[in-house]
Amino acid sequence: MKTILLIEDNINIRENLAEILELSGYKVMKAEGGKQGVAFAFESTPDIILCDIMMPDLDGYGVIHMIQNNPATQNVPFIFLTAKTERADVRRGMELGADDYITKPFNSTEVLKAIESRLRKSDLLKKDVGHGIEGLSAIISYSGGKNILDAFAEEGHINKFKKKQVIYSEGNHAVRLFYIDKGKVKTYRTNDDGKELVTAIYHEGDFFGYVPILEHTPYKDTAETMEDCEIAVIPRDTFEDLLSKNPDAMKKIVELLAKNVSEKEQQLLGLAYNSLRKKVANAIITVSEKYSNGSKQPFYIDISRDNLATIAGTAKESLIRTLSDFKEEKLIDIVKGDIVVLDEKKLRNLVN
């Protein structure tokens, strides 16, 4: 049950609105003034705050200022309820961080819709969004923007790629990003000796190639299909236009970038310091997590030994010997060339 903090000095409005909210399934904390409301918020962080502006002890502007300056409450959605309708008043409230501004007199439906919208948006922003386009698309649609998948469908640029076909090369100017409708793709970098280092793997529902677009740089790696693929090619302008109109979507993209940087750091540390067995085990776990979509059932990893070796950062021959060892230790099984993880816990906890 979501908790609403209602800060309102008018007893009739406070009691009537609290009754409506409780009948709608919310738990309501009622504060008679700004100071009491701030105390309630700090003591028991609510899911959303509804606050009047004109109050004698501490007005709504003072309340939101204190709420915004407390790390525990600064991300709580905040809606002003007020009779002040001047543009300057509305602007001041929004500049202080208010999420919405409902003027009195208001009807219950208007308030409930505003609460539902802000809570839904708040819940979504708290989620750990992976690479999948659906997460970003949902954020944009909740923010009042256009659904990304619909936009892609309207663009109609679905291209078919053969296995081992290069989609873009390192150093190319970044003018598009890509969404995988069917198939699997790897991105990799090549050193001066021609050795590949896989930087990421993607499958159905993933989009890739957005980092250089946001950084305004060329592609830093090469993207190549691992099997026959169908991929939506999205013009840079379409992507930038969608994000420029949706700050929440941009915020999530920034979170993805930070997460990607952390993952790359861990990958580099592993390649530098892990033993061969640990490198191969990590590569198997990485691919298994990527392809199984969280399924608890045994999953057949149909990745080539060449690709798995580049992910592990080792030679193909060394990989094959290590896979054979893992099979003998009953950590994995190999069925018609496919790898089946039998003991994920032991693979994860291999001593370096």
Secondary structure as the mmCIF struct_conf table of DSSP 4:
data_model
#
loop_
_struct_conf.conf_type_id
_struct_conf.id
_struct_conf.beg_label_comp_id
_struct_conf.beg_label_asym_id
_struct_conf.beg_label_seq_id
_struct_conf.end_label_comp_id
_struct_conf.end_label_asym_id
_struct_conf.end_label_seq_id
STRN STRN1 THR A 3 ILE A 7
BEND BEND1 ASP A 9 ASP A 9
HELX_RH_AL_P HELX_RH_AL_P1 ILE A 11 LEU A 23
TURN_TY1_P TURN_TY1_P1 SER A 24 GLY A 25
STRN STRN2 LYS A 27 ALA A 31
BEND BEND2 GLU A 32 GLY A 33
HELX_RH_AL_P HELX_RH_AL_P2 GLY A 34 GLU A 43
BEND BEND3 SER A 44 SER A 44
BEND BEND4 ASP A 47 ASP A 47
STRN STRN3 ILE A 48 ASP A 52
BEND BEND5 ILE A 53 ILE A 53
BEND BEND6 PRO A 56 LEU A 58
HELX_RH_AL_P HELX_RH_AL_P3 GLY A 60 GLN A 68
TURN_TY1_P TURN_TY1_P2 ASN A 69 ASN A 69
BEND BEND7 ASN A 70 ASN A 70
TURN_TY1_P TURN_TY1_P3 PRO A 71 ASN A 75
BEND BEND8 VAL A 76 VAL A 76
STRN STRN4 PHE A 78 THR A 82
BEND BEND9 ALA A 83 ALA A 83
HELX_RH_AL_P HELX_RH_AL_P4 ARG A 87 GLU A 95
TURN_TY1_P TURN_TY1_P4 LEU A 96 GLY A 97
BEND BEND10 ASP A 99 ASP A 99
STRN STRN5 ASP A 100 THR A 103
BEND BEND11 LYS A 104 PRO A 105
HELX_RH_AL_P HELX_RH_AL_P5 SER A 108 LYS A 126
BEND BEND12 LYS A 127 LYS A 127
BEND BEND13 HIS A 131 HIS A 131
STRN STRN6 GLY A 132 GLY A 132
HELX_RH_AL_P HELX_RH_AL_P6 ILE A 133 TYR A 142
TURN_TY1_P TURN_TY1_P5 SER A 143 GLY A 144
HELX_RH_AL_P HELX_RH_AL_P7 ILE A 148 GLU A 155
STRN STRN7 ILE A 158 PHE A 161
TURN_TY1_P TURN_TY1_P6 LYS A 163 LYS A 164
STRN STRN8 VAL A 166 TYR A 168
TURN_TY1_P TURN_TY1_P7 GLU A 170 GLY A 171
STRN STRN9 ARG A 176 LYS A 182
BEND BEND14 GLY A 183 GLY A 183
STRN STRN10 VAL A 185 THR A 190
TURN_TY1_P TURN_TY1_P8 ASP A 192 ASP A 193
STRN STRN11 GLU A 196 TYR A 202
TURN_TY1_P TURN_TY1_P9 GLU A 204 GLY A 205
STRN STRN12 ASP A 206 ASP A 206
STRN STRN13 PHE A 207 PHE A 208
HELX_RH_AL_P HELX_RH_AL_P8 VAL A 211 GLU A 215
TURN_TY1_P TURN_TY1_P10 HIS A 216 HIS A 216
BEND BEND15 LYS A 220 ASP A 221
STRN STRN14 THR A 222 THR A 225
BEND BEND16 MET A 226 GLU A 227
STRN STRN15 CYS A 229 PRO A 235
HELX_RH_AL_P HELX_RH_AL_P9 ARG A 236 SER A 244
TURN_TY1_P TURN_TY1_P11 LYS A 245 LYS A 245
HELX_RH_AL_P HELX_RH_AL_P10 PRO A 247 TYR A 273
HELX_RH_AL_P HELX_RH_AL_P11 LEU A 276 SER A 292
TURN_TY1_P TURN_TY1_P12 ASN A 293 GLY A 294
BEND BEND17 GLN A 297 GLN A 297
STRN STRN16 TYR A 300 ILE A 301
HELX_RH_AL_P HELX_RH_AL_P12 ARG A 305 ALA A 312
TURN_TY1_P TURN_TY1_P13 GLY A 313 GLY A 313
BEND BEND18 THR A 314 THR A 314
HELX_RH_AL_P HELX_RH_AL_P13 LYS A 316 GLU A 328
TURN_TY1_P TURN_TY1_P14 GLU A 329 LYS A 330
BEND BEND19 LEU A 331 LEU A 331
STRN STRN17 ILE A 332 VAL A 335
TURN_TY1_P TURN_TY1_P15 LYS A 336 GLY A 337
STRN STRN18 ASP A 338 VAL A 341
BEND BEND20 LEU A 342 LEU A 342
HELX_RH_AL_P HELX_RH_AL_P14 GLU A 344 ARG A 348
TURN_TY1_P TURN_TY1_P16 ASN A 349 ASN A 349
#
